[in-house]
C-alpha cells in the first residue's frame, strides 16, 4: 500500500515548485518591461531618442530666443533713434 503522506508531500512539492516558477516568470516579465518598455525598444535606444527630442527642442528654443533678441534690439533702436 502507498503511504498517504508521500502523495500529499509530492502534491505540496509540485505546488511549491509551481509557485516558484510563477514568481520567476512574473519577475522576468517585469524586468523585461523595465528594460524594453511598452514599445519593445531597448532602454539605450529610448534614451537616445529622448536625447534627440531634447536637442531639437533646445534648438527651437534657441532660435526663438535669438528672434526675440533681434526684435528687442530693433525696438530699442527705434526708440533710441527718436530720442537722440
MDAnalysis code that builds the backbone (N, CA, C; Angstrom):
import MDAnalysis as mda
import numpy as np

u = mda.Universe.empty(252, n_residues=84, atom_resindex=np.repeat(np.arange(84), 3), trajectory=True)
u.add_TopologyAttr("name", ["N", "CA", "C"] * 84)
u.add_TopologyAttr("resid", np.arange(1, 85))
u.add_TopologyAttr("resname", ["UNK", "UNK", "UNK", "UNK", "UNK", "UNK", "UNK", "UNK", "UNK", "UNK", "UNK", "UNK", "UNK", "UNK", "UNK", "UNK", "UNK", "UNK", "UNK", "UNK", "UNK", "UNK", "UNK", "UNK", "UNK", "UNK", "UNK", "UNK", "UNK", "UNK", "UNK", "UNK", "UNK", "UNK", "UNK", "UNK", "UNK", "UNK", "UNK", "UNK", "UNK", "UNK", "UNK", "UNK", "UNK", "UNK", "UNK", "UNK", "UNK", "UNK", "UNK", "UNK", "UNK", "UNK", "UNK", "UNK", "UNK", "UNK", "UNK", "UNK", "UNK", "UNK", "UNK", "UNK", "UNK", "UNK", "UNK", "UNK", "UNK", "UNK", "UNK", "UNK", "UNK", "UNK", "UNK", "UNK", "UNK", "UNK", "UNK", "UNK", "UNK", "UNK", "UNK", "UNK"])
u.atoms.positions = np.array([
    [0.831, -1.175, 0.000],
    [0.000, 0.000, 0.000],
    [0.876, 1.239, 0.000],
    [0.346, 2.265, -0.622],
    [1.090, 3.525, -0.694],
    [0.870, 4.325, 0.575],
    [1.909, 4.949, 0.990],
    [1.834, 5.792, 2.188],
    [1.098, 7.081, 1.823],
    [0.012, 7.449, 2.531],
    [-0.744, 8.652, 2.164],
    [0.061, 9.938, 2.326],
    [1.025, 9.934, 3.246],
    [1.840, 11.138, 3.417],
    [2.706, 11.391, 2.192],
    [3.152, 10.355, 1.523],
    [4.022, 10.508, 0.366],
    [3.295, 11.214, -0.764],
    [2.056, 10.848, -1.033],
    [1.316, 11.512, -2.109],
    [1.013, 12.963, -1.748],
    [0.720, 13.226, -0.488],
    [0.467, 14.600, -0.049],
    [1.738, 15.428, -0.143],
    [2.863, 14.843, 0.252],
    [4.137, 15.558, 0.162],
    [4.480, 15.882, -1.285],
    [4.217, 14.955, -2.187],
    [4.541, 15.217, -3.591],
    [3.644, 16.318, -4.158],
    [2.401, 16.373, -3.713],
    [1.498, 17.447, -4.152],
    [2.023, 18.784, -3.656],
    [2.435, 18.829, -2.381],
    [2.998, 20.069, -1.839],
    [4.265, 20.473, -2.593],
    [5.084, 19.493, -2.926],
    [6.303, 19.793, -3.686],
    [5.962, 20.406, -5.042],
    [4.981, 19.831, -5.729],
    [4.585, 20.379, -7.028],
    [4.014, 21.787, -6.888],
    [3.238, 22.017, -5.836],
    [2.667, 23.346, -5.604],
    [3.777, 24.357, -5.348],
    [4.740, 23.996, -4.524],
    [5.849, 24.904, -4.221],
    [6.667, 25.182, -5.475],
    [6.960, 24.148, -6.243],
    [7.722, 24.338, -7.490],
    [6.926, 25.209, -8.452],
    [5.624, 24.977, -8.545],
    [4.783, 25.800, -9.422],
    [4.780, 27.255, -9.011],
    [4.677, 27.515, -7.711],
    [4.713, 28.898, -7.224],
    [6.055, 29.556, -7.529],
    [7.139, 28.825, -7.338],
    [8.461, 29.375, -7.649],
    [8.595, 29.702, -9.136],
    [8.072, 28.830, -9.976],
    [8.117, 29.084, -11.423],
    [7.294, 30.316, -11.768],
    [6.124, 30.460, -11.180],
    [5.272, 31.627, -11.442],
    [5.962, 32.904, -10.987],
    [6.573, 32.875, -9.799],
    [7.287, 34.056, -9.301],
    [8.448, 34.399, -10.227],
    [9.185, 33.398, -10.656],
    [10.308, 33.626, -11.560],
    [9.846, 34.245, -12.878],
    [8.785, 33.708, -13.454],
    [8.292, 34.220, -14.743],
    [7.774, 35.646, -14.601],
    [7.019, 35.932, -13.538],
    [6.499, 37.301, -13.382],
    [7.621, 38.301, -13.143],
    [8.625, 37.932, -12.360],
    [9.740, 38.870, -12.148],
    [10.517, 39.068, -13.441],
    [10.672, 38.024, -14.239],
    [11.369, 38.146, -15.518],
    [10.596, 39.068, -16.464],
    [9.271, 38.926, -16.500],
    [8.468, 39.785, -17.371],
    [8.532, 41.238, -16.924],
    [8.534, 41.486, -15.619],
    [8.644, 42.862, -15.128],
    [9.986, 43.465, -15.501],
    [11.058, 42.705, -15.353],
    [12.381, 43.202, -15.742],
    [12.431, 43.470, -17.237],
    [11.804, 42.609, -18.005],
    [11.791, 42.798, -19.457],
    [11.071, 44.095, -19.803],
    [9.949, 44.377, -19.161],
    [9.216, 45.616, -19.413],
    [10.021, 46.827, -18.970],
    [10.754, 46.668, -17.864],
    [11.543, 47.789, -17.355],
    [12.645, 48.155, -18.346],
    [13.279, 47.156, -18.941],
    [14.401, 47.436, -19.838],
    [13.967, 47.687, -21.270],
    [12.824, 47.168, -21.687],
    [12.396, 47.341, -23.068],
    [11.167, 48.219, -23.203],
    [10.507, 48.544, -22.122],
    [9.355, 49.428, -22.167],
    [8.184, 48.804, -22.892],
    [7.146, 49.591, -23.083],
    [5.948, 49.105, -23.759],
    [6.167, 48.990, -25.256],
    [7.119, 49.764, -25.796],
    [7.351, 49.755, -27.235],
    [8.190, 48.576, -27.674],
    [8.883, 47.937, -26.753],
    [9.745, 46.825, -27.106],
    [11.134, 47.267, -27.514],
    [11.409, 48.559, -27.419],
    [12.734, 49.070, -27.768],
    [13.656, 48.946, -26.561],
    [14.945, 48.709, -26.812],
    [15.892, 48.661, -25.693],
    [15.988, 50.012, -24.998],
    [16.394, 49.986, -23.742],
    [16.479, 51.201, -22.937],
    [17.430, 52.218, -23.564],
    [18.567, 51.745, -24.078],
    [19.536, 52.652, -24.699],
    [18.949, 53.393, -25.886],
    [18.174, 52.696, -26.699],
    [17.552, 53.325, -27.869],
    [16.516, 54.361, -27.446],
    [15.745, 54.057, -26.393],
    [14.756, 55.025, -25.915],
    [15.442, 56.269, -25.362],
    [16.590, 56.083, -24.683],
    [17.330, 57.229, -24.148],
    [17.865, 58.086, -25.289],
    [18.400, 57.443, -26.333],
    [18.909, 58.193, -27.489],
    [17.799, 59.002, -28.150],
    [16.622, 58.406, -28.307],
    [15.506, 59.125, -28.920],
    [15.082, 60.320, -28.072],
    [15.047, 60.131, -26.762],
    [14.651, 61.258, -25.911],
    [15.711, 62.352, -25.938],
    [16.993, 61.987, -26.043],
    [18.050, 62.993, -26.165],
    [17.915, 63.777, -27.466],
    [17.592, 63.076, -28.555],
    [17.393, 63.759, -29.836],
    [16.219, 64.730, -29.750],
    [15.138, 64.314, -29.105],
    [13.987, 65.206, -28.937],
    [14.359, 66.423, -28.113],
    [15.126, 66.214, -27.052],
    [15.537, 67.337, -26.212],
    [16.439, 68.293, -26.991],
    [17.328, 67.754, -27.834],
    [18.196, 68.612, -28.647],
    [17.366, 69.434, -29.629],
    [16.367, 68.792, -30.255],
    [15.506, 69.528, -31.189],
    [14.748, 70.643, -30.476],
    [14.216, 70.338, -29.302],
    [13.503, 71.366, -28.534],
    [14.445, 72.486, -28.120],
    [15.670, 72.125, -27.738],
    [16.654, 73.125, -27.348],
    [17.002, 74.025, -28.534],
    [17.190, 73.430, -29.724],
    [17.481, 74.225, -30.922],
    [16.330, 75.177, -31.233],
    [15.107, 74.685, -31.124],
    [13.941, 75.518, -31.393],
    [13.862, 76.674, -30.395],
    [14.086, 76.384, -29.122],
    [14.068, 77.448, -28.115],
    [15.183, 78.461, -28.361],
    [16.344, 77.987, -28.806],
    [17.460, 78.889, -29.105],
    [17.091, 79.824, -30.261],
    [16.446, 79.286, -31.295],
    [16.027, 80.118, -32.428],
    [14.995, 81.155, -31.987],
    [14.061, 80.735, -31.153],
    [13.047, 81.672, -30.650],
    [13.711, 82.769, -29.837],
    [14.665, 82.406, -28.991],
    [15.376, 83.383, -28.167],
    [16.143, 84.383, -29.035],
    [16.823, 83.887, -30.070],
    [17.557, 84.779, -30.973],
    [16.602, 85.726, -31.697],
    [15.470, 85.194, -32.151],
    [14.484, 86.020, -32.845],
    [13.944, 87.112, -31.919],
    [13.631, 86.750, -30.694],
    [13.120, 87.736, -29.737],
    [14.184, 88.783, -29.411],
    [15.437, 88.356, -29.311],
    [16.525, 89.312, -29.044],
    [16.649, 90.316, -30.180],
    [16.561, 89.823, -31.427],
    [16.625, 90.733, -32.589],
    [15.459, 91.715, -32.578],
    [14.284, 91.235, -32.240],
    [13.115, 92.120, -32.190],
    [13.288, 93.193, -31.117],
    [13.811, 92.798, -29.964],
    [14.039, 93.774, -28.888],
    [15.059, 94.812, -29.330],
    [16.133, 94.364, -29.990],
    [17.152, 95.305, -30.471],
    [16.552, 96.280, -31.478],
    [15.704, 95.785, -32.374],
    [15.070, 96.669, -33.354],
    [14.176, 97.690, -32.661],
    [13.392, 97.227, -31.685],
    [12.510, 98.150, -30.964],
    [13.311, 99.179, -30.173],
    [14.378, 98.753, -29.529],
    [15.210, 99.694, -28.778],
    [15.900, 100.676, -29.716],
    [16.302, 100.197, -30.885],
    [16.935, 101.078, -31.873],
    [15.970, 102.144, -32.353],
    [14.725, 101.785, -32.545],
    [13.721, 102.762, -32.992],
    [13.447, 103.785, -31.894],
    [13.329, 103.296, -30.663],
    [13.068, 104.213, -29.550],
    [14.272, 105.115, -29.313],
    [15.468, 104.528, -29.348],
    [16.679, 105.307, -29.119],
    [16.918, 106.316, -30.222],
    [16.596, 105.957, -31.455],
    [16.790, 106.864, -32.591],
    [15.876, 108.069, -32.508],
    [14.691, 107.906, -31.958],
    [13.748, 109.013, -31.849],
    [14.127, 109.986, -30.754],
    [14.772, 109.520, -29.711],
    [15.125, 110.371, -28.579],
    [16.353, 111.211, -28.880],
    [17.276, 110.671, -29.630],
    [18.532, 111.394, -29.859],
    [18.381, 112.448, -30.860],
])
